[in-house]
Structure formats: structure tokens, C-alpha cells
Amino acid sequence: MTFSLDAVLGTADAALRTLFAKPHATRAAPLPDSSDRELSEGERREAGALMRVNHVGEVCAQALYTAQAAVTRDPKLRAHFDEAAREETDHLAWTQQRLEELGAHPSVLNPLWYLGAFGLGLVAGRLGDPLSLGFVAETERQVEAHLDGHLDRLPAGDTASRAVVNQMKLDEARHAAQAWSAGAQELPAPAKALMRLASRVMTTVAHRI
């Protein structure tokens, strides 16, 4: 596997922007139906921890899509991955905004999460476009379920975070549907189980740091 200088510079630029630059959304953050009530200190900490986990997920999404776009030889599929990464940038910006509003911080391990996700994206891409798309579809399916769980755990009074998570959930379901429409191939059960295990490790650690 070889990369042109432009591809190397592009992937490096994407990593630096994701990890160290302030993300800019193309869509305004979703607005809640009602205003937040005052959160207790415990509720604020829990909401901040959950949104930190969601922020890590978006860091990983940037890495995955960047890696898969770099590996595929299909220009249309590369454009698909690039567009998905741009849409996920909205999520990255929204979750970072909520972290700031809640007085919480991003995971200090974000560079590690990015590196690991980038490696997984490269592996998925090398398996061929159908399985690469299958990896996207399964990832989005697991993320959607994960976001459902966060809606159960977020404080009822944190309507701003809940609005963001709800919109993210809708977008992830759409990304999964687009992957299937583009020719995704179902992943084998052991691969899905390994993905769930890796996700559990990431979410448990990111919840704390």
C-alpha cells in the first residue's frame, strides 16, 4: 500500500485539525424544545462525562472516515467518505460546545483514540470496499444504540445535550443506511463482537478521562 505525498499531507492535516483545531459546524447546534433547568453538580458532572464519551466517538469517526477515504481506489466512494467526515464534523463541534458549556474537558487520550481508529479504518479499507462499507454500517449501528443508552442516562433537565444526542442519532442512522445503499457487506459475527468490546473499553475509559 502506497500513498501519494498529497494523500499523506491530507491525512496529517485532517488529524491535526481534529485533535488541535476548533471544529466548525456547517449546521447550527440543535435547539431543545424547552430550556434547561439548573443542573446539580452531580448531574453536570455526569452530563459532561457522557458528552466527553460522545466527543471521543466523533474524534474516532473522523479518523475512520479519513483512513477509509485514503485507502479506497474508488473516487465515488472516496467522495462518500469525505462527505460523511464533513457531516461528522458537525457532531464534533456540537459535542465540544456542550463540553465547554458544562465545564467539562475532552478526553486527554484523544490522540490515542484517533490513532487506534485510524488504524482500524486502514484495516477495514484494505479488506475491500464492500467490507469497508460494512464496517461503517456496523459502526453506525452500534453508535446509534450507544446514543440511545445515553438518552436514558443524561439528566432529564439537560435538554441541550439531549437535543444534540437526538440529532446525532438520526444522522448516524442515515449514514448506516447510505452505507448499505452503497453496497455494504455484512460483517462476520466475531468482527462485530470485537467492535463492541473495543467500544466498551473506549467508553469506560473516556467517561473518566
Buried (B, 14 or more C-beta within 10 A) or exposed (E): EEEEEEEEEBBEEBBEBBBEEEBEBEEEBBEBEEEBEEBEEEBBBBBBBBBBBBBBBBBBBBBBBBBBBBBBEEEEBBEBBBBBBEBBBBBBBBBBBBBEBBEBEBBEBBBEBBBBBBEBBBBBBBBEBEBBBBBBBBBBBBBBEBBEEBEEEBBEBBBBBBBBBBBBBEBBBEBBEBBBEBEBBEBEEEBBEEBBEBBEEBBEBBBEE
